[in-house]
Every structure is written in structure tokens, then in C-alpha cells.
Amino acid sequence: MTRHQPTVVDVDLADVMFLDCYGIGVLVAVRDAAEKNQCRIWISNLQPMIAEILDVVGVLGLFTAPARLAEPVPRRGGAMVRNGRGSHV
């Protein structure tokens, strides 16, 4: 991060279905390192359960952009499913 000096890093969590305390710690550590380098960390395409976990532990608000949930897409048979890539599952 210090070599390239980005102003924003978007962490796409579309494929993340499980997040434990270690993963949360990594996200917070990356955010802290970014902040020291005047960089913002955004989280995008959160699965609803991951958004809830981050909210419950109180770290969802640490990220500078509003977290975006994965967009629901139609599944065969008419049911909706969330998928950050916009493809059918």
C-alpha cells in the first residue's frame, strides 16, 4: 500500500460466505494501515450475513463508503438469490 499509494481500495466480498474473528481482524488491520497512508477502504458486495456480522461486532461503520450488498439476481424458477457478480447461480 505504501509503494503504490492508492487513494481508495475496494474490498469485494462477493464470494465470502463465512467470516470469523481472524478475517475481521485482517479487514480492520488493512483499514488501519490504509488510514495511515491517507487511503480509504471500501467494502462492496457483502452477503447479508457478512454485513450483519460486521455490524454486530461494530466494525461495519469503520469503512469509509457505505457497504454495498450483493445485488439480487433472478434464479431459474423465479427465486431471487444474491450474487455480487450479477450472474445466475
N, C-alpha and C positions, 0 to 999 in steps of 0.2 A: 504494500500500500504506500509506503514511503517513497519507493522508486518511481512509480507511475503517477502518484498524486491525483487520483480521481476526485471529483467533487461529489459524486454520488455512486454508490454501489447498490444495485438491486439484487436482493437475495430471493430467488424464485423458489418457493417451497411447494410447487405444484405436485411433485411426486412424493412429498413427505407425508406419510400416514401415521408415523409414530415419532414422538419427541420426548426424550427423558431429560433429567436434570443436567446431564453432560451436554446434550445438544443445546439446551437453553443457555448453559454457561458459555459455550462457544459463541453463540449469537451475541451475548452480552459482551464478551471479550472483544469480538470483532468490532462491535459498535463503539466500545471504549477506545480502541486503537484508532478507529476512523475519526472519532471526535477530536483526538489529539492532533490529527492532521487536517483539520477543517473539512472533513468529508462527512456526508450523510449516508446512513444505511436505511434502505427501504426494504420492506418485506412485501412480496407480492404473491398472489395465487395461493393464499392459505386455504387449506382444507378447513372446514368449520371446526373440527375437533382440535386442530392445532391452534387456531385462533382462540378458542376457548381456553386451552391450556395456558397460552401466553398471557391471556387476560387475567385468568385466575391467579397466576403467580405474580402478576403485577408488572410484567415487562413489555407488554404489547405497546404501551404508550412511549417506550424509550426510543422507538424508531420514528424517524422524522416525517415520513409520509404516512398517511392513513393506510393501514394494512388493507390489501385488496383480497377478497375471497376469490377462489377459483370460480369461473363462470359456469352456471348450469348449462348442460347441453342435452338435447334430446337423445334418448337411448331407444334402440329398436323396441317397438311395442308401446311407445309414448311416455315411458317413465323418464324423469329427469335425473341426471347424475352430474355431480360437479367434477370438472376436469379443467385444469389450468391451461391446457394446450388447445382447447376448443375442438377436440376430436371425439368421435364416437367411441364409447367404451363398451 
